[in-house]
Amino acid sequence: MQTPDEWLADFETKVADLQRKATDFKQAVDSSATTEQSEDGAVTVSVAPSGALTDLRLTDAAMTKSADELAAEILALTRQARQTAAQSVATAFVPLGGDSGVVQRIPVPAEEAPSTPEPTRPRAVDEDDYSESNAVYRDDNRSW
């Protein structure tokens, strides 16, 4: 059985270890921001650790491409940067007890052009459907 002083020393060691791991985690996540550049250097994209696009740079050479080519290149680079950032963030969780298998299960996006989503049909209106309404009904027969 531990004495109170031993318990306190052990607890303080654990807290210091957690503080160090938290600092390392924050630094790892902060450094997960990623920048990707096209092979010809005409397009550069940067994403935050969350995957949000934070910067897009186009050179004059990018303007010589067709709109479709340029859009496809920007999207491909953004997907690639998001993938790298996601892997970095997932790896940062491992020292905190995260599952290292998660890093291996992050899907790698296909290198195909993005498909055009199918247009959605308007939903038929059901006059008695209140599922999306904000109406609140009170059942006075319940005893809470």
Stockholm file with secondary structure:
# STOCKHOLM 1.0

chainA/1-144         MQTPDEWLADFETKVADLQRKATDFKQAVDSSATTEQSEDGAVTVSVAPSGALTDLRLTDAAMTKSADELAAEILALTRQARQTAAQSVATAFVPLGGDSGVVQRIPVPAEEAPSTPEPTRPRAVDEDDYSESNAVYRDDNRSW
#=GR chainA/1-144 SS CCCHHHHHHHHHHHHHHHHHHHHHHHHHHHTTCEEEECTTSSEEEEECTTCCEEEEEECGGGGGSCHHHHHHHHHHHHHHHHHHHHHHHHHHHGGGTCCHHHHHHSCCCCSSCCCCCCCCCCCCCCTTCCTTSCCCCCCTTCCC
#=GC SS_cons         CCCHHHHHHHHHHHHHHHHHHHHHHHHHHHTTCEEEECTTSSEEEEECTTCCEEEEEECGGGGGSCHHHHHHHHHHHHHHHHHHHHHHHHHHHGGGTCCHHHHHHSCCCCSSCCCCCCCCCCCCCCTTCCTTSCCCCCCTTCCC
//
